[in-house]
């Protein structure tokens, strides 16, 4: 548990730290496909209110360039990592082939599901506008027909949106989540998607709920996790979204705390 003088003012970061602590204290030791080994817990959840600010970790520094580049890559349905290389972001380098290709992953399935010209995002925006009370505001990224063509199957695979008065909520299912390295940037990506969809459909972005079926911490991240858990945390930064541009203000954060990626 956090010590009394290190209590976070960010409800999101309190939840996030609790998941890390649960992995370390109670996680099942698993011999995963990477060969690195990890400690996993089943069905971890985060419930985030975007009215509190933009959900970035504050106990350690996160980099805007990373999650903003991933958002553009995802929304454009791209399958090559050239956009990341141009931005100097290396998060997909280990999985791409020599040409920078990943196969029909993530955004490709959103924009052209199964090579059938099914643009799920386009359809979603229209459906929310035309029938806000529908229970079918869904984007699915898990496509068994093309898994063999993907360098890495999607870790986040299901988005569902819920209109609540003037507010728009978003629910996410992740089959797998590297809690220390991946989840913080996934949360930032999902937040951008919720903000984008809300703006396009004239709603206010509100709740983001995420369920992670296999939440894990790799053995190679343990020392970094323990260092992070000792850090002071701060208020979430505020944000503005105008003409498709996300601006994050007053981001107060701690150290850069890194760990090797398990491939």
C-alpha positions as CSV (number, residue, x, y, z in Angstrom):
1,X,0.0,0.0,0.0
2,X,1.1,3.6,-0.4
3,X,2.5,5.3,2.6
4,X,0.4,8.2,4.1
5,X,2.8,10.9,2.9
6,X,2.8,9.6,-0.7
7,X,-1.0,9.6,-1.3
8,X,-1.9,10.4,-4.8
9,X,-4.3,13.2,-5.6
10,X,-5.1,11.4,-8.9
11,X,-7.7,8.7,-8.5
12,X,-6.5,7.2,-11.8
13,X,-3.0,6.9,-10.6
14,X,-4.1,5.4,-7.3
15,X,-5.9,2.6,-9.2
16,X,-2.9,2.1,-11.5
17,X,-0.5,1.8,-8.6
18,X,-2.8,-0.7,-6.9
19,X,-2.7,-2.9,-10.0
20,X,1.1,-2.9,-10.0
21,X,1.1,-3.7,-6.3
22,X,-1.4,-6.6,-6.8
23,X,0.8,-8.0,-9.6
24,X,3.9,-8.0,-7.4
25,X,2.3,-9.2,-4.2
26,X,-0.3,-11.7,-5.5
27,X,0.4,-12.3,-9.2
28,X,0.7,-15.8,-10.6
29,X,4.2,-16.5,-11.9
30,X,4.0,-17.3,-15.6
31,X,6.4,-18.5,-18.2
32,X,5.2,-16.4,-21.1
33,X,5.9,-16.5,-24.8
34,X,8.7,-13.8,-24.4
35,X,10.8,-16.1,-22.2
36,X,11.2,-13.2,-19.8
37,X,8.7,-14.4,-17.2
38,X,6.1,-12.2,-15.5
39,X,3.6,-12.0,-12.6
40,X,0.0,-11.8,-13.8
41,X,-3.3,-11.1,-12.2
42,X,-6.8,-11.8,-13.7
43,X,-9.2,-9.1,-14.7
44,X,-7.8,-5.8,-13.5
45,X,-9.9,-2.7,-14.0
46,X,-9.4,1.0,-14.3
47,X,-12.3,3.6,-14.2
48,X,-11.2,7.0,-15.3
49,X,-13.1,10.3,-15.3
50,X,-11.9,12.6,-18.0
51,X,-13.5,15.5,-16.1
52,X,-10.6,15.1,-13.6
53,X,-8.0,15.9,-16.3
54,X,-6.0,14.0,-18.9
55,X,-4.9,10.6,-17.5
56,X,-1.1,10.7,-17.6
57,X,1.1,9.2,-14.9
58,X,2.6,11.9,-12.8
59,X,4.9,9.8,-10.5
60,X,7.1,9.2,-13.6
61,X,7.3,11.1,-16.9
62,X,5.3,10.1,-19.9
63,X,6.1,11.5,-23.4
64,X,3.4,13.2,-25.5
65,X,5.2,12.4,-28.7
66,X,4.7,8.7,-28.1
67,X,1.0,8.6,-27.5
68,X,0.1,11.3,-30.0
69,X,2.0,9.5,-32.7
70,X,0.3,6.2,-31.9
71,X,-3.1,7.9,-32.0
72,X,-2.4,9.3,-35.5
73,X,-1.1,5.9,-36.7
74,X,-4.1,4.1,-35.2
75,X,-6.7,6.5,-36.6
76,X,-5.2,6.4,-40.1
77,X,-5.3,2.6,-40.2
78,X,-1.6,2.3,-40.9
79,X,0.3,-1.0,-40.8
80,X,3.8,0.3,-41.3
81,X,5.8,2.0,-38.5
82,X,7.3,4.7,-40.7
83,X,5.3,7.4,-38.8
84,X,7.0,6.3,-35.6
85,X,10.4,6.3,-37.2
86,X,9.9,9.8,-38.5
87,X,8.9,10.9,-35.0
88,X,11.8,9.1,-33.3
89,X,9.5,6.8,-31.4
90,X,10.7,3.2,-31.1
91,X,7.8,1.4,-29.4
92,X,7.1,-0.9,-32.4
93,X,10.6,-1.4,-33.7
94,X,11.0,-4.9,-32.1
95,X,8.0,-6.3,-33.8
96,X,8.1,-4.8,-37.3
97,X,9.8,-6.6,-40.2
98,X,12.8,-5.2,-42.1
99,X,10.4,-3.0,-44.1
100,X,8.7,-1.7,-41.1
101,X,5.5,-3.7,-41.7
102,X,3.3,-5.2,-38.9
103,X,0.5,-6.7,-41.0
104,X,-3.2,-5.9,-40.7
105,X,-3.1,-4.8,-37.0
106,X,-5.1,-2.4,-34.8
107,X,-6.1,0.6,-36.9
108,X,-6.2,-1.4,-40.1
109,X,-9.0,-3.6,-38.6
110,X,-10.8,-0.4,-37.5
111,X,-10.6,1.2,-40.9
112,X,-10.8,-1.8,-43.2
113,X,-11.9,-4.9,-41.2
114,X,-10.8,-8.1,-42.8
115,X,-10.0,-6.3,-46.1
116,X,-13.8,-5.8,-46.7
117,X,-13.8,-2.0,-46.7
118,X,-15.7,-1.9,-43.4
119,X,-14.7,1.4,-41.8
120,X,-15.8,0.8,-38.2
121,X,-14.9,4.3,-37.0
122,X,-17.0,5.9,-39.8
123,X,-19.9,3.6,-39.0
124,X,-19.6,4.3,-35.3
125,X,-19.7,8.1,-35.6
126,X,-22.8,7.8,-37.8
127,X,-24.5,5.4,-35.5
128,X,-23.9,7.5,-32.4
129,X,-25.4,10.5,-34.1
130,X,-28.4,8.7,-35.6
131,X,-29.2,6.3,-32.7
132,X,-27.5,7.4,-29.5
133,X,-29.4,4.9,-27.3
134,X,-28.1,1.9,-29.3
135,X,-26.2,-0.9,-27.5
136,X,-24.2,-1.6,-30.7
137,X,-21.7,1.3,-30.6
138,X,-18.8,-1.2,-31.0
139,X,-15.4,-1.4,-32.6
140,X,-13.8,-4.8,-32.8
141,X,-10.1,-5.2,-33.5
142,X,-9.8,-9.0,-33.0
143,X,-10.1,-10.7,-36.3
144,X,-9.3,-14.4,-36.2
145,X,-9.3,-14.6,-40.0
146,X,-6.1,-12.4,-40.2
147,X,-4.3,-13.1,-36.9
148,X,-1.7,-15.2,-38.7
149,X,-0.8,-12.2,-40.9
150,X,-0.2,-9.9,-37.8
151,X,3.3,-9.6,-36.3
152,X,1.5,-9.2,-32.9
153,X,-2.2,-9.8,-32.3
154,X,-4.0,-6.8,-30.8
155,X,-3.7,-6.5,-27.1
156,X,-6.7,-4.1,-26.9
157,X,-9.5,-5.7,-28.9
158,X,-12.9,-4.2,-28.1
159,X,-14.3,-0.7,-27.7
160,X,-17.9,0.1,-26.8
161,X,-19.4,3.5,-26.4
162,X,-22.3,4.6,-24.2
163,X,-24.3,7.8,-24.5
164,X,-25.4,9.1,-21.1
165,X,-27.2,12.4,-21.4
166,X,-24.7,14.9,-22.8
167,X,-21.8,12.6,-21.9
168,X,-20.1,9.9,-23.9
169,X,-18.5,7.0,-22.1
170,X,-16.1,4.3,-23.5
171,X,-15.5,0.7,-22.4
172,X,-12.3,-1.2,-23.4
173,X,-11.4,-4.8,-23.2
174,X,-7.7,-5.8,-23.2
175,X,-6.7,-9.4,-23.5
176,X,-3.2,-8.6,-22.2
177,X,-1.5,-5.6,-20.7
178,X,2.1,-4.9,-19.7
179,X,1.1,-2.8,-16.7
180,X,4.4,-0.9,-16.3
181,X,5.4,-0.1,-19.9
182,X,2.2,-0.5,-22.0
183,X,-0.9,0.3,-20.0
184,X,-0.1,4.0,-19.3
185,X,0.3,4.7,-23.0
186,X,-2.8,2.6,-23.8
187,X,-4.8,4.7,-21.4
188,X,-3.6,7.9,-23.1
189,X,-4.5,6.4,-26.5
190,X,-8.0,5.4,-25.4
191,X,-8.5,8.8,-23.9
192,X,-7.7,10.5,-27.2
193,X,-10.1,8.2,-29.0
194,X,-12.9,9.0,-26.6
195,X,-12.2,12.7,-26.9
196,X,-12.1,12.4,-30.7
197,X,-15.4,10.5,-30.9
198,X,-17.1,12.8,-28.4
199,X,-16.1,15.9,-30.4
200,X,-17.2,14.4,-33.7
201,X,-20.7,13.5,-32.3
202,X,-21.2,16.6,-30.2
203,X,-20.9,14.9,-26.8
204,X,-18.7,15.6,-23.8
205,X,-16.0,12.9,-23.1
206,X,-16.7,11.5,-19.7
207,X,-15.9,8.0,-18.3
208,X,-13.3,5.6,-19.6
209,X,-13.5,2.1,-18.2
210,X,-10.8,-0.5,-19.0
211,X,-10.8,-4.2,-18.2
212,X,-7.4,-6.1,-18.6
213,X,-7.9,-9.8,-18.6
214,X,-4.2,-10.7,-18.1
215,X,-2.5,-7.8,-16.4
216,X,1.2,-8.5,-15.8
217,X,4.6,-7.1,-14.7
218,X,7.7,-8.6,-16.3
219,X,10.6,-9.7,-14.2
220,X,12.8,-7.2,-16.0
221,X,10.5,-4.4,-14.8
222,X,10.4,-5.2,-11.1
223,X,13.1,-2.8,-10.0
224,X,11.6,0.0,-12.1
225,X,8.2,-0.7,-10.7
226,X,9.4,-0.6,-7.1
227,X,11.2,2.7,-7.8
228,X,8.1,4.2,-9.3
229,X,5.9,3.1,-6.4
230,X,8.1,5.1,-4.1
231,X,7.6,8.4,-6.0
232,X,5.3,11.3,-5.1
233,X,2.3,11.9,-7.5
234,X,0.6,15.1,-8.5
235,X,-2.7,16.4,-9.9
236,X,-3.6,15.3,-13.4
237,X,-2.8,17.8,-16.2
238,X,-5.7,19.6,-17.8
239,X,-6.4,19.4,-21.5
240,X,-8.0,21.2,-24.4
241,X,-9.2,19.8,-27.7
242,X,-9.7,22.3,-30.6
243,X,-9.9,21.5,-34.3
244,X,-8.6,18.0,-33.8
245,X,-5.5,19.1,-31.8
246,X,-5.0,17.9,-28.2
247,X,-3.2,20.3,-25.9
248,X,-2.1,19.1,-22.5
249,X,-1.5,21.8,-19.9
250,X,0.2,21.9,-16.5
251,X,1.7,18.4,-16.6
252,X,3.7,18.1,-13.4
253,X,5.6,14.8,-13.3
254,X,8.5,12.9,-11.6
255,X,11.5,11.1,-13.0
256,X,11.9,9.2,-16.2
257,X,11.8,5.6,-15.0
258,X,12.5,3.0,-17.8
259,X,12.6,-0.8,-18.2
260,X,13.5,-3.1,-21.1
261,X,10.7,-4.2,-23.4
262,X,9.9,-7.9,-23.4
263,X,9.5,-9.1,-27.0
